[in-house]
Each structure stands twice: as C-alpha cells, then as structure tokens.
C-alpha cells in the first residue's frame, strides 16, 4: 500500500491499516529507522491491571493505600532534596 508525503511532511495511514491495527486519533506511533527504511509501530498504552501476574510476588500485596503512602513519601523526599 502506498501513501504520499504532504507539503507539511505528513503522511496519511490508509483506513484499512488504521482499522486493522485499531488505531485512533491521538495514538502514538514509534518510528524505527534503519539504513533506508522507516517502520511505524503503534504504542498502545496499557492499564496497570493488564500486568497483573507477570512478575512473581515476593511480598503480599499491601493494598492501594499503603502503596500511595510510599509513593507520596518518596515524592516528598525528592522535592525536599531539590
């Protein structure tokens, strides 16, 4: 499938490809450049819940409140150090 560069150096991804890959306006695309080739790869944002079970648990889950507290304390330390 072909497309053209516009005078503003933009391209249009044909609708068949957009639908096939589930692309929507505002989606990010990764450009991979090799010697004489450009590849586009969609960067899909994933929810944190999709990663559940991908790593072995070394400690029991402390709950959202405990995690938020640790994150807040860490951010507060970084702010006070700068």
PDB file of N, CA, C and O in Angstrom:
ATOM      1  N   UNK A   1       0.849  -1.177   0.000  1.00  0.00           N
ATOM      2  CA  UNK A   1       0.000   0.000   0.000  1.00  0.00           C
ATOM      3  C   UNK A   1       0.896   1.242   0.000  1.00  0.00           C
ATOM      4  O   UNK A   1       1.927   1.263   0.671  1.00  0.00           O
ATOM      5  N   UNK A   2       0.511   2.254  -0.735  1.00  0.00           N
ATOM      6  CA  UNK A   2       1.317   3.474  -0.845  1.00  0.00           C
ATOM      7  C   UNK A   2       0.603   4.651  -0.205  1.00  0.00           C
ATOM      8  O   UNK A   2      -0.621   4.672  -0.079  1.00  0.00           O
ATOM      9  N   UNK A   3       1.406   5.631   0.196  1.00  0.00           N
ATOM     10  CA  UNK A   3       0.898   6.909   0.681  1.00  0.00           C
ATOM     11  C   UNK A   3       1.907   7.971   0.267  1.00  0.00           C
ATOM     12  O   UNK A   3       3.013   7.636  -0.157  1.00  0.00           O
ATOM     13  N   UNK A   4       1.548   9.239   0.384  1.00  0.00           N
ATOM     14  CA  UNK A   4       2.446  10.319  -0.029  1.00  0.00           C
ATOM     15  C   UNK A   4       2.717  11.260   1.133  1.00  0.00           C
ATOM     16  O   UNK A   4       1.910  11.396   2.053  1.00  0.00           O
ATOM     17  N   UNK A   5       3.874  11.905   1.066  1.00  0.00           N
ATOM     18  CA  UNK A   5       4.191  12.981   1.994  1.00  0.00           C
ATOM     19  C   UNK A   5       3.469  14.237   1.543  1.00  0.00           C
ATOM     20  O   UNK A   5       3.433  14.539   0.350  1.00  0.00           O
ATOM     21  N   UNK A   6       2.892  14.972   2.488  1.00  0.00           N
ATOM     22  CA  UNK A   6       2.275  16.248   2.151  1.00  0.00           C
ATOM     23  C   UNK A   6       3.337  17.333   2.173  1.00  0.00           C
ATOM     24  O   UNK A   6       4.488  17.084   2.528  1.00  0.00           O
ATOM     25  N   UNK A   7       2.937  18.547   1.788  1.00  0.00           N
ATOM     26  CA  UNK A   7       3.894  19.657   1.819  1.00  0.00           C
ATOM     27  C   UNK A   7       4.337  19.982   3.241  1.00  0.00           C
ATOM     28  O   UNK A   7       5.371  20.622   3.434  1.00  0.00           O
ATOM     29  N   UNK A   8       3.560  19.546   4.246  1.00  0.00           N
ATOM     30  CA  UNK A   8       3.923  19.742   5.656  1.00  0.00           C
ATOM     31  C   UNK A   8       4.674  18.532   6.223  1.00  0.00           C
ATOM     32  O   UNK A   8       4.829  18.414   7.439  1.00  0.00           O
ATOM     33  N   UNK A   9       5.137  17.638   5.350  1.00  0.00           N
ATOM     34  CA  UNK A   9       5.908  16.443   5.720  1.00  0.00           C
ATOM     35  C   UNK A   9       5.091  15.442   6.542  1.00  0.00           C
ATOM     36  O   UNK A   9       5.640  14.763   7.410  1.00  0.00           O
ATOM     37  N   UNK A  10       3.815  15.346   6.282  1.00  0.00           N
ATOM     38  CA  UNK A  10       2.944  14.401   6.981  1.00  0.00           C
ATOM     39  C   UNK A  10       2.498  13.314   6.021  1.00  0.00           C
ATOM     40  O   UNK A  10       2.518  13.496   4.803  1.00  0.00           O
ATOM     41  N   UNK A  11       2.089  12.168   6.588  1.00  0.00           N
ATOM     42  CA  UNK A  11       1.527  11.098   5.776  1.00  0.00           C
ATOM     43  C   UNK A  11       0.163  10.724   6.346  1.00  0.00           C
ATOM     44  O   UNK A  11      -0.132  10.995   7.510  1.00  0.00           O
ATOM     45  N   UNK A  12      -0.658  10.103   5.518  1.00  0.00           N
ATOM     46  CA  UNK A  12      -1.942   9.573   5.956  1.00  0.00           C
ATOM     47  C   UNK A  12      -1.840   8.060   5.966  1.00  0.00           C
ATOM     48  O   UNK A  12      -1.420   7.453   4.981  1.00  0.00           O
ATOM     49  N   UNK A  13      -2.219   7.455   7.070  1.00  0.00           N
ATOM     50  CA  UNK A  13      -2.251   5.998   7.147  1.00  0.00           C
ATOM     51  C   UNK A  13      -3.603   5.564   6.586  1.00  0.00           C
ATOM     52  O   UNK A  13      -4.639   5.990   7.096  1.00  0.00           O
ATOM     53  N   UNK A  14      -3.615   4.737   5.562  1.00  0.00           N
ATOM     54  CA  UNK A  14      -4.880   4.326   4.953  1.00  0.00           C
ATOM     55  C   UNK A  14      -5.841   3.706   5.971  1.00  0.00           C
ATOM     56  O   UNK A  14      -5.423   3.045   6.922  1.00  0.00           O
ATOM     57  N   UNK A  15      -7.133   3.934   5.748  1.00  0.00           N
ATOM     58  CA  UNK A  15      -8.148   3.492   6.707  1.00  0.00           C
ATOM     59  C   UNK A  15      -8.116   1.982   6.933  1.00  0.00           C
ATOM     60  O   UNK A  15      -8.360   1.523   8.049  1.00  0.00           O
ATOM     61  N   UNK A  16      -7.821   1.209   5.896  1.00  0.00           N
ATOM     62  CA  UNK A  16      -7.744  -0.246   6.057  1.00  0.00           C
ATOM     63  C   UNK A  16      -6.715  -0.633   7.119  1.00  0.00           C
ATOM     64  O   UNK A  16      -6.962  -1.519   7.936  1.00  0.00           O
ATOM     65  N   UNK A  17      -5.564   0.034   7.102  1.00  0.00           N
ATOM     66  CA  UNK A  17      -4.498  -0.244   8.073  1.00  0.00           C
ATOM     67  C   UNK A  17      -4.901   0.270   9.452  1.00  0.00           C
ATOM     68  O   UNK A  17      -4.686  -0.412  10.454  1.00  0.00           O
ATOM     69  N   UNK A  18      -5.486   1.473   9.511  1.00  0.00           N
ATOM     70  CA  UNK A  18      -5.920   2.024  10.805  1.00  0.00           C
ATOM     71  C   UNK A  18      -6.917   1.096  11.481  1.00  0.00           C
ATOM     72  O   UNK A  18      -6.817   0.833  12.679  1.00  0.00           O
ATOM     73  N   UNK A  19      -7.880   0.600  10.709  1.00  0.00           N
ATOM     74  CA  UNK A  19      -8.892  -0.294  11.279  1.00  0.00           C
ATOM     75  C   UNK A  19      -8.280  -1.630  11.701  1.00  0.00           C
ATOM     76  O   UNK A  19      -8.593  -2.164  12.766  1.00  0.00           O
ATOM     77  N   UNK A  20      -7.418  -2.151  10.859  1.00  0.00           N
ATOM     78  CA  UNK A  20      -6.783  -3.447  11.147  1.00  0.00           C
ATOM     79  C   UNK A  20      -5.970  -3.402  12.440  1.00  0.00           C
ATOM     80  O   UNK A  20      -5.961  -4.363  13.209  1.00  0.00           O
ATOM     81  N   UNK A  21      -5.283  -2.272  12.676  1.00  0.00           N
ATOM     82  CA  UNK A  21      -4.446  -2.140  13.874  1.00  0.00           C
ATOM     83  C   UNK A  21      -5.184  -1.491  15.038  1.00  0.00           C
ATOM     84  O   UNK A  21      -4.633  -1.374  16.133  1.00  0.00           O
ATOM     85  N   UNK A  22      -6.419  -1.071  14.815  1.00  0.00           N
ATOM     86  CA  UNK A  22      -7.192  -0.448  15.892  1.00  0.00           C
ATOM     87  C   UNK A  22      -6.661   0.923  16.283  1.00  0.00           C
ATOM     88  O   UNK A  22      -6.752   1.319  17.445  1.00  0.00           O
ATOM     89  N   UNK A  23      -6.104   1.651  15.314  1.00  0.00           N
ATOM     90  CA  UNK A  23      -5.547   2.977  15.600  1.00  0.00           C
ATOM     91  C   UNK A  23      -6.660   4.009  15.704  1.00  0.00           C
ATOM     92  O   UNK A  23      -7.669   3.941  15.003  1.00  0.00           O
ATOM     93  N   UNK A  24      -6.447   4.963  16.595  1.00  0.00           N
ATOM     94  CA  UNK A  24      -7.401   6.058  16.766  1.00  0.00           C
ATOM     95  C   UNK A  24      -6.635   7.379  16.780  1.00  0.00           C
ATOM     96  O   UNK A  24      -5.424   7.412  17.002  1.00  0.00           O
ATOM     97  N   UNK A  25      -7.354   8.445  16.542  1.00  0.00           N
ATOM     98  CA  UNK A  25      -6.740   9.769  16.574  1.00  0.00           C
ATOM     99  C   UNK A  25      -6.067   9.977  17.925  1.00  0.00           C
ATOM    100  O   UNK A  25      -6.653   9.699  18.971  1.00  0.00           O
ATOM    101  N   UNK A  26      -4.839  10.464  17.890  1.00  0.00           N
ATOM    102  CA  UNK A  26      -4.099  10.729  19.121  1.00  0.00           C
ATOM    103  C   UNK A  26      -3.210   9.581  19.562  1.00  0.00           C
ATOM    104  O   UNK A  26      -2.386   9.761  20.460  1.00  0.00           O
ATOM    105  N   UNK A  27      -3.352   8.388  18.951  1.00  0.00           N
ATOM    106  CA  UNK A  27      -2.478   7.277  19.299  1.00  0.00           C
ATOM    107  C   UNK A  27      -1.042   7.630  18.961  1.00  0.00           C
ATOM    108  O   UNK A  27      -0.780   8.375  18.017  1.00  0.00           O
ATOM    109  N   UNK A  28      -0.119   7.092  19.735  1.00  0.00           N
ATOM    110  CA  UNK A  28       1.297   7.322  19.481  1.00  0.00           C
ATOM    111  C   UNK A  28       1.841   6.220  18.593  1.00  0.00           C
ATOM    112  O   UNK A  28       1.434   5.062  18.685  1.00  0.00           O
ATOM    113  N   UNK A  29       2.781   6.613  17.722  1.00  0.00           N
ATOM    114  CA  UNK A  29       3.449   5.663  16.838  1.00  0.00           C
ATOM    115  C   UNK A  29       4.947   5.778  17.062  1.00  0.00           C
ATOM    116  O   UNK A  29       5.485   6.881  17.163  1.00  0.00           O
ATOM    117  N   UNK A  30       5.615   4.641  17.138  1.00  0.00           N
ATOM    118  CA  UNK A  30       7.058   4.596  17.276  1.00  0.00           C
ATOM    119  C   UNK A  30       7.659   4.508  15.886  1.00  0.00           C
ATOM    120  O   UNK A  30       7.261   3.644  15.104  1.00  0.00           O
ATOM    121  N   UNK A  31       8.610   5.378  15.555  1.00  0.00           N
ATOM    122  CA  UNK A  31       9.297   5.327  14.273  1.00  0.00           C
ATOM    123  C   UNK A  31      10.620   4.608  14.470  1.00  0.00           C
ATOM    124  O   UNK A  31      11.445   5.008  15.292  1.00  0.00           O
ATOM    125  N   UNK A  32      10.810   3.539  13.702  1.00  0.00           N
ATOM    126  CA  UNK A  32      12.042   2.762  13.755  1.00  0.00           C
ATOM    127  C   UNK A  32      12.751   2.990  12.430  1.00  0.00           C
ATOM    128  O   UNK A  32      12.230   2.634  11.374  1.00  0.00           O
ATOM    129  N   UNK A  33      13.943   3.585  12.485  1.00  0.00           N
ATOM    130  CA  UNK A  33      14.677   3.954  11.279  1.00  0.00           C
ATOM    131  C   UNK A  33      15.892   3.041  11.139  1.00  0.00           C
ATOM    132  O   UNK A  33      16.709   2.929  12.053  1.00  0.00           O
ATOM    133  N   UNK A  34      15.998   2.395   9.985  1.00  0.00           N
ATOM    134  CA  UNK A  34      17.186   1.612   9.652  1.00  0.00           C
ATOM    135  C   UNK A  34      17.867   2.303   8.481  1.00  0.00           C
ATOM    136  O   UNK A  34      17.549   3.456   8.187  1.00  0.00           O
ATOM    137  N   UNK A  35      18.779   1.646   7.817  1.00  0.00           N
ATOM    138  CA  UNK A  35      19.550   2.282   6.744  1.00  0.00           C
ATOM    139  C   UNK A  35      18.680   3.039   5.745  1.00  0.00           C
ATOM    140  O   UNK A  35      18.877   4.236   5.537  1.00  0.00           O
ATOM    141  N   UNK A  36      17.732   2.362   5.132  1.00  0.00           N
ATOM    142  CA  UNK A  36      16.902   3.006   4.111  1.00  0.00           C
ATOM    143  C   UNK A  36      15.432   2.668   4.305  1.00  0.00           C
ATOM    144  O   UNK A  36      14.675   2.561   3.340  1.00  0.00           O
ATOM    145  N   UNK A  37      15.043   2.505   5.546  1.00  0.00           N
ATOM    146  CA  UNK A  37      13.685   2.072   5.822  1.00  0.00           C
ATOM    147  C   UNK A  37      13.152   2.769   7.071  1.00  0.00           C
ATOM    148  O   UNK A  37      13.894   3.030   8.018  1.00  0.00           O
ATOM    149  N   UNK A  38      11.859   3.062   7.054  1.00  0.00           N
ATOM    150  CA  UNK A  38      11.180   3.614   8.223  1.00  0.00           C
ATOM    151  C   UNK A  38      10.034   2.660   8.544  1.00  0.00           C
ATOM    152  O   UNK A  38       9.217   2.346   7.678  1.00  0.00           O
ATOM    153  N   UNK A  39       9.981   2.210   9.768  1.00  0.00           N
ATOM    154  CA  UNK A  39       8.866   1.366  10.215  1.00  0.00           C
ATOM    155  C   UNK A  39       8.085   2.121  11.270  1.00  0.00           C
ATOM    156  O   UNK A  39       8.656   2.820  12.107  1.00  0.00           O
ATOM    157  N   UNK A  40       6.777   1.972  11.219  1.00  0.00           N
ATOM    158  CA  UNK A  40       5.900   2.568  12.223  1.00  0.00           C
ATOM    159  C   UNK A  40       5.329   1.453  13.077  1.00  0.00           C
ATOM    160  O   UNK A  40       4.878   0.434  12.554  1.00  0.00           O
ATOM    161  N   UNK A  41       5.347   1.639  14.377  1.00  0.00           N
ATOM    162  CA  UNK A  41       4.788   0.644  15.276  1.00  0.00           C
ATOM    163  C   UNK A  41       3.883   1.362  16.275  1.00  0.00           C
ATOM    164  O   UNK A  41       4.318   2.317  16.918  1.00  0.00           O
ATOM    165  N   UNK A  42       2.636   0.922  16.415  1.00  0.00           N
ATOM    166  CA  UNK A  42       1.749   1.568  17.392  1.00  0.00           C
ATOM    167  C   UNK A  42       2.264   1.361  18.807  1.00  0.00           C
ATOM    168  O   UNK A  42       2.756   0.287  19.155  1.00  0.00           O
ATOM    169  N   UNK A  43       2.143   2.401  19.612  1.00  0.00           N
ATOM    170  CA  UNK A  43       2.498   2.328  21.025  1.00  0.00           C
ATOM    171  C   UNK A  43       1.178   2.359  21.780  1.00  0.00           C
ATOM    172  O   UNK A  43       0.570   3.416  21.945  1.00  0.00           O
ATOM    173  N   UNK A  44       0.747   1.211  22.228  1.00  0.00           N
ATOM    174  CA  UNK A  44      -0.532   1.117  22.929  1.00  0.00           C
ATOM    175  C   UNK A  44      -0.294   1.281  24.425  1.00  0.00           C
ATOM    176  O   UNK A  44       0.527   0.584  25.021  1.00  0.00           O
ATOM    177  N   UNK A  45      -1.015   2.199  25.008  1.00  0.00           N
ATOM    178  CA  UNK A  45      -0.940   2.382  26.450  1.00  0.00           C
ATOM    179  C   UNK A  45      -1.745   1.267  27.095  1.00  0.00           C
ATOM    180  O   UNK A  45      -2.847   0.944  26.652  1.00  0.00           O
ATOM    181  N   UNK A  46      -1.189   0.689  28.136  1.00  0.00           N
ATOM    182  CA  UNK A  46      -1.865  -0.412  28.802  1.00  0.00           C
ATOM    183  C   UNK A  46      -2.150  -0.038  30.245  1.00  0.00           C
ATOM    184  O   UNK A  46      -1.397   0.695  30.885  1.00  0.00           O
ATOM    185  N   UNK A  47      -3.246  -0.560  30.725  1.00  0.00           N
ATOM    186  CA  UNK A  47      -3.594  -0.327  32.119  1.00  0.00           C
ATOM    187  C   UNK A  47      -2.701  -1.178  33.015  1.00  0.00           C
ATOM    188  O   UNK A  47      -2.275  -2.265  32.625  1.00  0.00           O
ATOM    189  N   UNK A  48      -2.424  -0.687  34.197  1.00  0.00           N
ATOM    190  CA  UNK A  48      -1.586  -1.399  35.135  1.00  0.00           C
ATOM    191  C   UNK A  48      -2.162  -2.786  35.433  1.00  0.00           C
ATOM    192  O   UNK A  48      -1.408  -3.739  35.631  1.00  0.00           O
ATOM    193  N   UNK A  49      -3.471  -2.900  35.465  1.00  0.00           N
ATOM    194  CA  UNK A  49      -4.105  -4.184  35.773  1.00  0.00           C
ATOM    195  C   UNK A  49      -3.767  -5.260  34.735  1.00  0.00           C
ATOM    196  O   UNK A  49      -3.847  -6.452  35.034  1.00  0.00           O
ATOM    197  N   UNK A  50      -3.394  -4.852  33.524  1.00  0.00           N
ATOM    198  CA  UNK A  50      -3.036  -5.828  32.498  1.00  0.00           C
ATOM    199  C   UNK A  50      -1.716  -6.529  32.799  1.00  0.00           C
ATOM    200  O   UNK A  50      -1.436  -7.584  32.229  1.00  0.00           O
ATOM    201  N   UNK A  51      -0.910  -5.966  33.678  1.00  0.00           N
ATOM    202  CA  UNK A  51       0.384  -6.550  34.020  1.00  0.00           C
ATOM    203  C   UNK A  51       0.305  -7.497  35.217  1.00  0.00           C
ATOM    204  O   UNK A  51       1.306  -8.100  35.603  1.00  0.00           O
ATOM    205  N   UNK A  52      -0.873  -7.622  35.794  1.00  0.00           N
ATOM    206  CA  UNK A  52      -1.029  -8.476  36.968  1.00  0.00           C
ATOM    207  C   UNK A  52      -0.599  -9.897  36.644  1.00  0.00           C
ATOM    208  O   UNK A  52      -1.016 -10.481  35.643  1.00  0.00           O
ATOM    209  N   UNK A  53       0.237 -10.434  37.508  1.00  0.00           N
ATOM    210  CA  UNK A  53       0.685 -11.807  37.350  1.00  0.00           C
ATOM    211  C   UNK A  53       1.895 -11.984  36.454  1.00  0.00           C
ATOM    212  O   UNK A  53       2.327 -13.116  36.236  1.00  0.00           O
ATOM    213  N   UNK A  54       2.458 -10.901  35.926  1.00  0.00           N
ATOM    214  CA  UNK A  54       3.613 -11.044  35.033  1.00  0.00           C
ATOM    215  C   UNK A  54       4.913 -11.231  35.801  1.00  0.00           C
ATOM    216  O   UNK A  54       5.869 -11.794  35.266  1.00  0.00           O
ATOM    217  N   UNK A  55       4.965 -10.772  37.038  1.00  0.00           N
ATOM    218  CA  UNK A  55       6.156 -10.932  37.863  1.00  0.00           C
ATOM    219  C   UNK A  55       5.809 -11.768  39.094  1.00  0.00           C
ATOM    220  O   UNK A  55       4.686 -11.706  39.594  1.00  0.00           O
ATOM    221  N   UNK A  56       6.765 -12.539  39.574  1.00  0.00           N
ATOM    222  CA  UNK A  56       6.470 -13.317  40.781  1.00  0.00           C
ATOM    223  C   UNK A  56       6.348 -12.393  41.991  1.00  0.00           C
ATOM    224  O   UNK A  56       7.098 -11.426  42.128  1.00  0.00           O
ATOM    225  N   UNK A  57       5.407 -12.700  42.853  1.00  0.00           N
ATOM    226  CA  UNK A  57       5.204 -11.900  44.065  1.00  0.00           C
ATOM    227  C   UNK A  57       6.233 -12.320  45.110  1.00  0.00           C
ATOM    228  O   UNK A  57       6.375 -13.504  45.418  1.00  0.00           O
ATOM    229  N   UNK A  58       6.947 -11.334  45.650  1.00  0.00           N
ATOM    230  CA  UNK A  58       7.909 -11.632  46.717  1.00  0.00           C
ATOM    231  C   UNK A  58       7.339 -11.248  48.075  1.00  0.00           C
ATOM    232  O   UNK A  58       7.822 -11.710  49.109  1.00  0.00           O
ATOM    233  N   UNK A  59       6.304 -10.395  48.074  1.00  0.00           N
ATOM    234  CA  UNK A  59       5.633  -9.970  49.304  1.00  0.00           C
ATOM    235  C   UNK A  59       4.137  -9.940  49.030  1.00  0.00           C
ATOM    236  O   UNK A  59       3.722  -9.786  47.882  1.00  0.00           O
ATOM    237  N   UNK A  60       3.332 -10.084  50.060  1.00  0.00           N
ATOM    238  CA  UNK A  60       1.888  -9.949  49.841  1.00  0.00           C
ATOM    239  C   UNK A  60       1.537  -8.507  49.456  1.00  0.00           C
ATOM    240  O   UNK A  60       2.219  -7.566  49.863  1.00  0.00           O
ATOM    241  N   UNK A  61       0.489  -8.346  48.685  1.00  0.00           N
ATOM    242  CA  UNK A  61       0.039  -7.028  48.239  1.00  0.00           C
ATOM    243  C   UNK A  61      -0.433  -6.218  49.450  1.00  0.00           C
ATOM    244  O   UNK A  61      -1.334  -6.656  50.166  1.00  0.00           O
ATOM    245  N   UNK A  62       0.168  -5.030  49.693  1.00  0.00           N
ATOM    246  CA  UNK A  62      -0.187  -4.257  50.881  1.00  0.00           C
ATOM    247  C   UNK A  62      -1.468  -3.440  50.731  1.00  0.00           C
ATOM    248  O   UNK A  62      -1.989  -2.931  51.725  1.00  0.00           O
ATOM    249  N   UNK A  63      -1.983  -3.304  49.514  1.00  0.00           N
ATOM    250  CA  UNK A  63      -3.182  -2.502  49.285  1.00  0.00           C
ATOM    251  C   UNK A  63      -2.836  -1.143  48.702  1.00  0.00           C
ATOM    252  O   UNK A  63      -1.702  -0.676  48.806  1.00  0.00           O
ATOM    253  N   UNK A  64      -3.844  -0.508  48.078  1.00  0.00           N
ATOM    254  CA  UNK A  64      -3.633   0.783  47.402  1.00  0.00           C
ATOM    255  C   UNK A  64      -3.198   1.867  48.367  1.00  0.00           C
ATOM    256  O   UNK A  64      -2.309   2.658  48.051  1.00  0.00           O
ATOM    257  N   UNK A  65      -3.809   1.914  49.537  1.00  0.00           N
ATOM    258  CA  UNK A  65      -3.492   2.986  50.497  1.00  0.00           C
ATOM    259  C   UNK A  65      -2.022   2.945  50.891  1.00  0.00           C
ATOM    260  O   UNK A  65      -1.363   3.984  50.946  1.00  0.00           O
ATOM    261  N   UNK A  66      -1.510   1.762  51.162  1.00  0.00           N
ATOM    262  CA  UNK A  66      -0.103   1.630  51.560  1.00  0.00           C
ATOM    263  C   UNK A  66       0.823   2.020  50.418  1.00  0.00           C
ATOM    264  O   UNK A  66       1.840   2.678  50.641  1.00  0.00           O
ATOM    265  N   UNK A  67       0.483   1.624  49.205  1.00  0.00           N
ATOM    266  CA  UNK A  67       1.309   1.969  48.045  1.00  0.00           C
ATOM    267  C   UNK A  67       1.295   3.472  47.816  1.00  0.00           C
ATOM    268  O   UNK A  67       2.343   4.069  47.569  1.00  0.00           O
ATOM    269  N   UNK A  68       0.128   4.088  47.894  1.00  0.00           N
ATOM    270  CA  UNK A  68       0.027   5.541  47.720  1.00  0.00           C
ATOM    271  C   UNK A  68       0.843   6.280  48.772  1.00  0.00           C
ATOM    272  O   UNK A  68       1.464   7.301  48.476  1.00  0.00           O
ATOM    273  N   UNK A  69       0.842   5.766  49.999  1.00  0.00           N
ATOM    274  CA  UNK A  69       1.607   6.400  51.078  1.00  0.00           C
ATOM    275  C   UNK A  69       3.104   6.351  50.764  1.00  0.00           C
ATOM    276  O   UNK A  69       3.802   7.352  50.923  1.00  0.00           O
ATOM    277  N   UNK A  70       3.598   5.196  50.319  1.00  0.00           N
ATOM    278  CA  UNK A  70       5.019   5.055  49.993  1.00  0.00           C
ATOM    279  C   UNK A  70       5.392   5.974  48.832  1.00  0.00           C
ATOM    280  O   UNK A  70       6.442   6.616  48.862  1.00  0.00           O
ATOM    281  N   UNK A  71       4.550   6.040  47.824  1.00  0.00           N
ATOM    282  CA  UNK A  71       4.818   6.907  46.671  1.00  0.00           C
ATOM    283  C   UNK A  71       4.829   8.374  47.104  1.00  0.00           C
ATOM    284  O   UNK A  71       5.715   9.127  46.700  1.00  0.00           O
ATOM    285  N   UNK A  72       3.870   8.782  47.912  1.00  0.00           N
ATOM    286  CA  UNK A  72       3.806  10.169  48.390  1.00  0.00           C
ATOM    287  C   UNK A  72       5.045  10.523  49.201  1.00  0.00           C
ATOM    288  O   UNK A  72       5.602  11.609  49.045  1.00  0.00           O
ATOM    289  N   UNK A  73       5.477   9.610  50.067  1.00  0.00           N
ATOM    290  CA  UNK A  73       6.685   9.866  50.877  1.00  0.00           C
ATOM    291  C   UNK A  73       7.919   9.979  49.987  1.00  0.00           C
ATOM    292  O   UNK A  73       8.781  10.825  50.224  1.00  0.00           O
ATOM    293  N   UNK A  74       8.006   9.131  48.968  1.00  0.00           N
ATOM    294  CA  UNK A  74       9.136   9.174  48.055  1.00  0.00           C
ATOM    295  C   UNK A  74       9.168  10.489  47.275  1.00  0.00           C
ATOM    296  O   UNK A  74      10.226  11.098  47.121  1.00  0.00           O
ATOM    297  N   UNK A  75       7.993  10.928  46.781  1.00  0.00           N
ATOM    298  CA  UNK A  75       7.925  12.210  46.064  1.00  0.00           C
ATOM    299  C   UNK A  75       8.264  13.376  46.977  1.00  0.00           C
ATOM    300  O   UNK A  75       8.934  14.318  46.554  1.00  0.00           O
ATOM    301  N   UNK A  76       7.811  13.325  48.218  1.00  0.00           N
ATOM    302  CA  UNK A  76       8.094  14.394  49.168  1.00  0.00           C
ATOM    303  C   UNK A  76       9.597  14.485  49.433  1.00  0.00           C
ATOM    304  O   UNK A  76      10.146  15.582  49.533  1.00  0.00           O
ATOM    305  N   UNK A  77      10.266  13.326  49.545  1.00  0.00           N
ATOM    306  CA  UNK A  77      11.725  13.322  49.741  1.00  0.00           C
ATOM    307  C   UNK A  77      12.436  13.940  48.546  1.00  0.00           C
ATOM    308  O   UNK A  77      13.359  14.738  48.716  1.00  0.00           O
ATOM    309  N   UNK A  78      12.011  13.576  47.333  1.00  0.00           N
ATOM    310  CA  UNK A  78      12.632  14.133  46.128  1.00  0.00           C
ATOM    311  C   UNK A  78      12.461  15.631  46.046  1.00  0.00           C
ATOM    312  O   UNK A  78      13.387  16.346  45.663  1.00  0.00           O
ATOM    313  N   UNK A  79      11.269  16.116  46.407  1.00  0.00           N
ATOM    314  CA  UNK A  79      11.004  17.556  46.369  1.00  0.00           C
ATOM    315  C   UNK A  79      11.852  18.290  47.399  1.00  0.00           C
ATOM    316  O   UNK A  79      12.400  19.353  47.109  1.00  0.00           O
ATOM    317  N   UNK A  80      11.962  17.730  48.601  1.00  0.00           N
ATOM    318  CA  UNK A  80      12.726  18.402  49.653  1.00  0.00           C
ATOM    319  C   UNK A  80      14.225  18.385  49.371  1.00  0.00           C
ATOM    320  O   UNK A  80      14.953  19.255  49.849  1.00  0.00           O
ATOM    321  N   UNK A  81      14.697  17.401  48.596  1.00  0.00           N
ATOM    322  CA  UNK A  81      16.122  17.315  48.243  1.00  0.00           C
ATOM    323  C   UNK A  81      16.510  18.301  47.145  1.00  0.00           C
ATOM    324  O   UNK A  81      17.683  18.646  47.001  1.00  0.00           O
ATOM    325  N   UNK A  82      15.518  18.755  46.368  1.00  0.00           N
ATOM    326  CA  UNK A  82      15.864  19.650  45.252  1.00  0.00           C
ATOM    327  C   UNK A  82      15.730  21.106  45.620  1.00  0.00           C
ATOM    328  O   UNK A  82      15.985  21.978  44.790  1.00  0.00           O
TER     329      UNK A  82
END
